[in-house]
Amino acid sequence: MIDIFQILISGLLLGGIYALGALGLTVCFGVLNVLNVAHGEFLMLGAFLGYLAFNYFGINPFISIIFLFWVFFIVGCLFEKFLIRPISNRTFHEMLIASTLVTFGVAIAIEDFVAFIWGGAEAGISYELPTIMVAGIHISMLRLVALVFIITLTILFHVFMKSTYIGKALRGIAQNRRGAMVIGINIGKISTITFGIGTALAAISGVIYATIYTFSPFIGLPLTVNFLAIIVLGGVGSFGGALAGGMILGITECLVGYSFGLEWSPVVAFLLLILILIFRPKGIFTT
């Protein structure tokens, strides 16, 4: 029973990291109609920069998140301006195909560049906090702090989307792009900000990921598949669905890894993606 409880805690944490990354991809797809295949690579880059900041400069990973958010926000804005905007004046299907090919090329380039500079070795942020015991259950304070941090960021993101002009503009474009243009929303500006936010969310989830798990230059594309599974599971364009889908995937992966071995965990996302596309293509959290 204790083992199952600890597995559930691990699953919630992993699911929270997945959800935070998937939120960024959901925003980009919902507003820009861009399937950013390089999204997982930005998580990997965030993990590496958080690792370098901690190991070489002694910066607390939860502090480095603040700086890396703005660094990757700018990176995302530049990405959208120079690589996405030139192909934006196309039909939905043409845009989807073009953006997939462009971002896939960027993903491969980032992966190869980091692998060339770093090598294929795995790394992790060796940041420790005391372990507490509650009712005979060992609870890692680091995992608990990370989970609270993720939940807080998710709540702040939802408040941002509901209460600010930019957030309302994002939702307006996602719901009716032409209508948003009619009422005077600057589509280009909001699109740039959207990609910046999505990229920054991926990067900071990467820092949190590196404090709990090891990473390598090759985790980006598999994580992107996980994000896609979460988006489809929760319903495309549903922010609440992304959060719930991330939790479901994280818990399921941990339970499968505990029951059948860790080598089976990566299969879970593919199976969920196939099952949802067959039986519930709109997602389980949409009507």
C-alpha positions as a Markdown table, in Angstrom:
| # | Residue | x | y | z |
|---|---|---|---|---|
| 1 | Met | 0.0 | 0.0 | 0.0 |
| 2 | Ile | 2.8 | 2.4 | 0.9 |
| 3 | Asp | 4.6 | 1.6 | -2.4 |
| 4 | Ile | 1.4 | 2.4 | -4.4 |
| 5 | Phe | 1.0 | 5.7 | -2.5 |
| 6 | Gln | 4.6 | 6.7 | -3.3 |
| 7 | Ile | 4.1 | 5.6 | -7.0 |
| 8 | Leu | 1.0 | 7.9 | -7.1 |
| 9 | Ile | 3.0 | 10.8 | -5.8 |
| 10 | Ser | 5.7 | 10.2 | -8.4 |
| 11 | Gly | 3.0 | 9.9 | -11.1 |
| 12 | Leu | 1.4 | 13.2 | -10.0 |
| 13 | Leu | 4.8 | 14.9 | -10.2 |
| 14 | Leu | 5.7 | 13.5 | -13.6 |
| 15 | Gly | 2.1 | 14.3 | -14.8 |
| 16 | Gly | 2.5 | 17.9 | -13.6 |
| 17 | Ile | 5.7 | 18.3 | -15.5 |
| 18 | Tyr | 4.0 | 16.8 | -18.6 |
| 19 | Ala | 1.0 | 19.1 | -18.1 |
| 20 | Leu | 3.2 | 22.2 | -17.8 |
| 21 | Gly | 5.0 | 21.3 | -21.1 |
| 22 | Ala | 1.7 | 20.3 | -22.8 |
| 23 | Leu | 0.1 | 23.7 | -21.8 |
| 24 | Gly | 2.7 | 25.5 | -23.9 |
| 25 | Leu | 2.1 | 23.2 | -26.9 |
| 26 | Thr | -1.7 | 23.6 | -26.5 |
| 27 | Val | -1.4 | 27.4 | -26.5 |
| 28 | Cys | 0.7 | 27.4 | -29.7 |
| 29 | Phe | -1.5 | 25.0 | -31.5 |
| 30 | Gly | -4.8 | 26.6 | -30.4 |
| 31 | Val | -3.7 | 30.2 | -31.4 |
| 32 | Leu | -1.3 | 29.7 | -34.2 |
| 33 | Asn | -2.4 | 26.3 | -35.7 |
| 34 | Val | 1.2 | 25.4 | -35.4 |
| 35 | Leu | 2.2 | 21.8 | -34.4 |
| 36 | Asn | 5.6 | 22.6 | -32.8 |
| 37 | Val | 7.5 | 19.3 | -33.0 |
| 38 | Ala | 10.5 | 21.1 | -31.5 |
| 39 | His | 8.6 | 21.8 | -28.2 |
| 40 | Gly | 10.3 | 18.9 | -26.4 |
| 41 | Glu | 13.7 | 20.2 | -27.5 |
| 42 | Phe | 13.1 | 23.4 | -25.6 |
| 43 | Leu | 12.3 | 21.4 | -22.5 |
| 44 | Met | 15.6 | 19.6 | -23.0 |
| 45 | Leu | 17.5 | 22.9 | -23.5 |
| 46 | Gly | 15.8 | 24.3 | -20.3 |
| 47 | Ala | 17.1 | 21.2 | -18.5 |
| 48 | Phe | 20.6 | 21.7 | -19.8 |
| 49 | Leu | 20.8 | 25.4 | -19.0 |
| 50 | Gly | 19.3 | 24.7 | -15.5 |
| 51 | Tyr | 22.0 | 22.0 | -15.0 |
| 52 | Leu | 24.8 | 24.4 | -16.1 |
| 53 | Ala | 23.5 | 27.2 | -13.9 |
| 54 | Phe | 23.5 | 24.9 | -10.9 |
| 55 | Asn | 26.7 | 23.0 | -11.5 |
| 56 | Tyr | 28.9 | 25.9 | -12.6 |
| 57 | Phe | 27.4 | 28.9 | -10.9 |
| 58 | Gly | 25.6 | 27.4 | -7.9 |
| 59 | Ile | 22.2 | 28.9 | -8.8 |
| 60 | Asn | 19.3 | 27.3 | -7.2 |
| 61 | Pro | 17.2 | 25.6 | -9.9 |
| 62 | Phe | 14.0 | 27.2 | -8.7 |
| 63 | Ile | 15.7 | 30.6 | -9.0 |
| 64 | Ser | 17.2 | 29.9 | -12.4 |
| 65 | Ile | 13.6 | 29.2 | -13.6 |
| 66 | Ile | 12.8 | 32.9 | -13.3 |
| 67 | Phe | 15.7 | 33.9 | -15.6 |
| 68 | Leu | 15.2 | 31.1 | -18.0 |
| 69 | Phe | 11.5 | 31.9 | -18.4 |
| 70 | Trp | 12.4 | 35.3 | -19.9 |
| 71 | Val | 15.4 | 33.9 | -21.9 |
| 72 | Phe | 13.2 | 31.3 | -23.6 |
| 73 | Phe | 10.3 | 33.7 | -23.9 |
| 74 | Ile | 12.6 | 35.8 | -26.1 |
| 75 | Val | 13.8 | 32.7 | -28.0 |
| 76 | Gly | 10.2 | 31.7 | -28.7 |
| 77 | Cys | 9.3 | 35.2 | -29.9 |
| 78 | Leu | 12.3 | 35.1 | -32.3 |
| 79 | Phe | 11.4 | 31.6 | -33.4 |
| 80 | Glu | 7.9 | 32.7 | -34.3 |
| 81 | Lys | 9.0 | 35.9 | -36.1 |
| 82 | Phe | 11.7 | 34.3 | -38.3 |
| 83 | Leu | 10.5 | 30.7 | -38.8 |
| 84 | Ile | 6.7 | 30.6 | -38.3 |
| 85 | Arg | 5.4 | 34.0 | -39.5 |
| 86 | Pro | 6.8 | 33.6 | -43.0 |
| 87 | Ile | 4.6 | 30.5 | -43.6 |
| 88 | Ser | 1.6 | 31.8 | -41.7 |
| 89 | Asn | -0.5 | 33.0 | -44.6 |
| 90 | Arg | -1.7 | 29.6 | -45.7 |
| 91 | Thr | -4.8 | 27.4 | -45.3 |
| 92 | Phe | -5.1 | 25.4 | -42.1 |
| 93 | His | -3.9 | 22.2 | -43.6 |
| 94 | Glu | -1.0 | 23.8 | -45.5 |
| 95 | Met | 0.0 | 25.6 | -42.4 |
| 96 | Leu | -0.1 | 22.5 | -40.3 |
| 97 | Ile | 2.1 | 20.5 | -42.7 |
| 98 | Ala | 4.5 | 23.4 | -43.2 |
| 99 | Ser | 4.9 | 24.1 | -39.5 |
| 100 | Thr | 5.4 | 20.4 | -38.7 |
| 101 | Leu | 8.2 | 20.1 | -41.3 |
| 102 | Val | 9.9 | 23.4 | -40.2 |
| 103 | Thr | 9.7 | 22.6 | -36.5 |
| 104 | Phe | 10.8 | 19.0 | -37.0 |
| 105 | Gly | 13.9 | 20.3 | -38.8 |
| 106 | Val | 14.6 | 22.7 | -35.9 |
| 107 | Ala | 14.2 | 19.8 | -33.5 |
| 108 | Ile | 16.7 | 17.6 | -35.3 |
| 109 | Ala | 19.1 | 20.5 | -35.5 |
| 110 | Ile | 18.9 | 21.3 | -31.8 |
| 111 | Glu | 19.2 | 17.7 | -30.9 |
| 112 | Asp | 22.3 | 17.2 | -33.1 |
| 113 | Phe | 23.9 | 20.4 | -31.9 |
| 114 | Val | 23.5 | 19.6 | -28.2 |
| 115 | Ala | 24.7 | 16.1 | -28.8 |
| 116 | Phe | 27.8 | 17.3 | -30.6 |
| 117 | Ile | 28.6 | 19.9 | -27.9 |
| 118 | Trp | 27.7 | 17.7 | -24.9 |
| 119 | Gly | 27.9 | 14.2 | -26.1 |
| 120 | Gly | 25.3 | 11.5 | -25.4 |
| 121 | Ala | 25.9 | 11.3 | -21.6 |
| 122 | Glu | 22.9 | 11.6 | -19.3 |
| 123 | Ala | 22.9 | 14.3 | -16.6 |
| 124 | Gly | 20.7 | 15.6 | -13.8 |
| 125 | Ile | 20.6 | 18.5 | -11.3 |
| 126 | Ser | 21.9 | 17.1 | -7.9 |
| 127 | Tyr | 19.8 | 19.4 | -5.8 |
| 128 | Glu | 18.7 | 17.8 | -2.5 |
| 129 | Leu | 16.2 | 18.6 | 0.1 |
| 130 | Pro | 15.4 | 16.7 | 3.3 |
| 131 | Thr | 13.0 | 13.7 | 3.2 |
| 132 | Ile | 10.1 | 13.7 | 5.6 |
| 133 | Met | 8.1 | 10.8 | 6.9 |
| 134 | Val | 4.3 | 10.9 | 7.2 |
| 135 | Ala | 2.4 | 7.8 | 8.5 |
| 136 | Gly | 5.4 | 5.6 | 7.6 |
| 137 | Ile | 5.6 | 7.0 | 4.1 |
| 138 | His | 8.9 | 8.6 | 2.9 |
| 139 | Ile | 8.1 | 11.8 | 1.1 |
| 140 | Ser | 10.8 | 13.7 | -0.8 |
| 141 | Met | 10.6 | 17.4 | 0.0 |
| 142 | Leu | 12.2 | 18.1 | -3.4 |
| 143 | Arg | 9.4 | 16.3 | -5.1 |
| 144 | Leu | 6.8 | 18.0 | -2.9 |
| 145 | Val | 8.2 | 21.4 | -3.5 |
| 146 | Ala | 8.4 | 20.7 | -7.3 |
| 147 | Leu | 4.8 | 19.6 | -7.3 |
| 148 | Val | 3.6 | 22.7 | -5.4 |
| 149 | Phe | 5.6 | 24.8 | -7.8 |
| 150 | Ile | 4.0 | 23.2 | -10.8 |
| 151 | Ile | 0.5 | 23.6 | -9.4 |
| 152 | Thr | 1.2 | 27.3 | -8.5 |
| 153 | Leu | 2.5 | 28.0 | -12.0 |
| 154 | Thr | -0.5 | 26.3 | -13.6 |
| 155 | Ile | -2.9 | 28.3 | -11.4 |
| 156 | Leu | -1.1 | 31.5 | -12.3 |
| 157 | Phe | -1.3 | 30.6 | -16.0 |
| 158 | His | -5.0 | 30.1 | -15.8 |
| 159 | Val | -5.5 | 33.4 | -14.0 |
| 160 | Phe | -3.4 | 35.0 | -16.7 |
| 161 | Met | -5.6 | 33.5 | -19.4 |
| 162 | Lys | -8.8 | 34.5 | -17.7 |
| 163 | Ser | -8.0 | 38.0 | -16.3 |
| 164 | Thr | -5.5 | 39.8 | -18.6 |
| 165 | Tyr | -6.0 | 41.4 | -22.0 |
| 166 | Ile | -3.3 | 39.2 | -23.6 |
| 167 | Gly | -4.9 | 36.0 | -22.1 |
| 168 | Lys | -8.3 | 37.0 | -23.3 |
| 169 | Ala | -6.9 | 37.8 | -26.7 |
| 170 | Leu | -5.3 | 34.4 | -26.9 |
| 171 | Arg | -8.5 | 32.7 | -26.1 |
| 172 | Gly | -10.4 | 34.9 | -28.5 |
| 173 | Ile | -8.0 | 34.0 | -31.4 |
| 174 | Ala | -8.2 | 30.3 | -30.5 |
| 175 | Gln | -12.0 | 30.4 | -30.6 |
| 176 | Asn | -12.5 | 32.6 | -33.7 |
| 177 | Arg | -9.5 | 34.0 | -35.5 |
| 178 | Arg | -11.5 | 36.1 | -38.0 |
| 179 | Gly | -13.7 | 37.5 | -35.3 |
| 180 | Ala | -10.7 | 38.5 | -33.2 |
| 181 | Met | -9.3 | 40.4 | -36.3 |
| 182 | Val | -12.6 | 42.2 | -36.7 |
| 183 | Ile | -12.6 | 43.5 | -33.2 |
| 184 | Gly | -9.1 | 44.9 | -33.5 |
| 185 | Ile | -6.8 | 42.3 | -31.9 |
| 186 | Asn | -3.3 | 42.4 | -33.3 |
| 187 | Ile | -2.9 | 38.8 | -34.5 |
| 188 | Gly | 0.8 | 39.1 | -35.3 |
| 189 | Lys | 1.7 | 40.6 | -31.9 |
| 190 | Ile | -0.4 | 38.1 | -29.9 |
| 191 | Ser | 1.0 | 35.2 | -32.0 |
| 192 | Thr | 4.5 | 36.2 | -31.2 |
| 193 | Ile | 3.7 | 36.5 | -27.4 |
| 194 | Thr | 1.9 | 33.1 | -27.6 |
| 195 | Phe | 4.9 | 31.3 | -29.0 |
| 196 | Gly | 7.2 | 33.0 | -26.4 |
| 197 | Ile | 5.0 | 31.8 | -23.6 |
| 198 | Gly | 4.7 | 28.3 | -24.9 |
| 199 | Thr | 8.5 | 28.0 | -25.3 |
| 200 | Ala | 9.1 | 29.4 | -21.9 |
| 201 | Leu | 6.7 | 27.0 | -20.3 |
| 202 | Ala | 8.5 | 24.1 | -21.9 |
| 203 | Ala | 11.9 | 25.4 | -20.7 |
| 204 | Ile | 10.9 | 25.8 | -17.1 |
| 205 | Ser | 9.3 | 22.4 | -17.0 |
| 206 | Gly | 12.7 | 21.1 | -18.3 |
| 207 | Val | 14.4 | 22.6 | -15.3 |
| 208 | Ile | 12.0 | 20.9 | -12.9 |
| 209 | Tyr | 12.4 | 17.7 | -14.9 |
| 210 | Ala | 16.2 | 17.8 | -14.4 |
| 211 | Thr | 15.9 | 18.1 | -10.6 |
| 212 | Ile | 13.9 | 14.8 | -10.5 |
| 213 | Tyr | 15.0 | 12.7 | -13.5 |
| 214 | Thr | 18.1 | 12.4 | -15.7 |
| 215 | Phe | 18.1 | 13.8 | -19.2 |
| 216 | Ser | 20.1 | 13.6 | -22.4 |
| 217 | Pro | 20.1 | 15.4 | -25.7 |
| 218 | Phe | 17.7 | 12.8 | -27.1 |
| 219 | Ile | 14.7 | 13.2 | -24.8 |
| 220 | Gly | 13.1 | 16.0 | -26.8 |
| 221 | Leu | 11.2 | 14.1 | -29.5 |
| 222 | Pro | 9.9 | 11.4 | -27.2 |
| 223 | Leu | 8.6 | 14.1 | -24.8 |
| 224 | Thr | 6.9 | 15.8 | -27.7 |
| 225 | Val | 5.0 | 12.6 | -28.4 |
| 226 | Asn | 3.9 | 12.5 | -24.8 |
| 227 | Phe | 2.7 | 16.1 | -25.1 |
| 228 | Leu | 0.7 | 15.3 | -28.2 |
| 229 | Ala | -0.8 | 12.3 | -26.4 |
| 230 | Ile | -1.8 | 14.6 | -23.5 |
| 231 | Ile | -3.4 | 17.2 | -25.9 |
| 232 | Val | -5.4 | 14.5 | -27.7 |
| 233 | Leu | -6.4 | 12.9 | -24.4 |
| 234 | Gly | -7.6 | 16.1 | -22.8 |
| 235 | Gly | -9.0 | 17.6 | -26.0 |
| 236 | Val | -7.3 | 19.9 | -28.5 |
| 237 | Gly | -7.3 | 23.5 | -27.2 |
| 238 | Ser | -8.5 | 22.5 | -23.7 |
| 239 | Phe | -6.2 | 23.9 | -21.0 |
| 240 | Gly | -7.9 | 22.1 | -18.2 |
| 241 | Gly | -7.8 | 18.9 | -20.4 |
| 242 | Ala | -4.0 | 19.3 | -20.8 |
| 243 | Leu | -3.6 | 19.4 | -17.0 |
| 244 | Ala | -5.9 | 16.4 | -16.5 |
| 245 | Gly | -4.3 | 14.5 | -19.4 |
| 246 | Gly | -0.8 | 15.1 | -18.0 |
| 247 | Met | -1.8 | 13.7 | -14.6 |
| 248 | Ile | -3.4 | 10.7 | -16.2 |
| 249 | Leu | -0.3 | 9.9 | -18.4 |
| 250 | Gly | 2.1 | 10.5 | -15.5 |
| 251 | Ile | 0.3 | 8.2 | -13.1 |
| 252 | Thr | -0.2 | 5.5 | -15.8 |
| 253 | Glu | 3.4 | 5.6 | -16.8 |
| 254 | Cys | 4.5 | 5.1 | -13.1 |
| 255 | Leu | 2.1 | 2.3 | -12.5 |
| 256 | Val | 3.1 | 0.5 | -15.7 |
| 257 | Gly | 6.8 | 0.9 | -14.9 |
| 258 | Tyr | 6.2 | -0.4 | -11.4 |
| 259 | Ser | 4.1 | -3.4 | -12.6 |
| 260 | Phe | 5.9 | -4.4 | -15.8 |
| 261 | Gly | 9.3 | -2.7 | -15.8 |
| 262 | Leu | 10.5 | 0.8 | -16.6 |
| 263 | Glu | 11.2 | -0.2 | -20.3 |
| 264 | Trp | 7.4 | -0.4 | -20.8 |
| 265 | Ser | 6.7 | 3.2 | -19.6 |
| 266 | Pro | 7.4 | 5.0 | -22.9 |
| 267 | Val | 4.9 | 2.7 | -24.6 |
| 268 | Val | 2.0 | 4.2 | -22.6 |
| 269 | Ala | 1.8 | 7.5 | -24.5 |
| 270 | Phe | 1.6 | 5.7 | -27.8 |
| 271 | Leu | -1.1 | 3.3 | -26.6 |
| 272 | Leu | -3.1 | 6.1 | -25.1 |
| 273 | Leu | -2.8 | 8.2 | -28.3 |
| 274 | Ile | -3.9 | 5.3 | -30.5 |
| 275 | Leu | -6.9 | 4.4 | -28.2 |
| 276 | Ile | -8.1 | 8.0 | -27.9 |
| 277 | Leu | -7.8 | 8.6 | -31.7 |
| 278 | Ile | -9.9 | 5.4 | -32.3 |
| 279 | Phe | -12.6 | 5.7 | -29.6 |
| 280 | Arg | -12.7 | 9.3 | -28.6 |
| 281 | Pro | -10.9 | 11.6 | -31.1 |
| 282 | Lys | -12.3 | 14.8 | -29.5 |
| 283 | Gly | -10.7 | 13.9 | -26.2 |
| 284 | Ile | -12.2 | 12.6 | -23.0 |
| 285 | Phe | -12.7 | 16.0 | -21.5 |
| 286 | Thr | -14.6 | 17.6 | -24.4 |
| 287 | Thr | -18.3 | 17.2 | -25.2 |
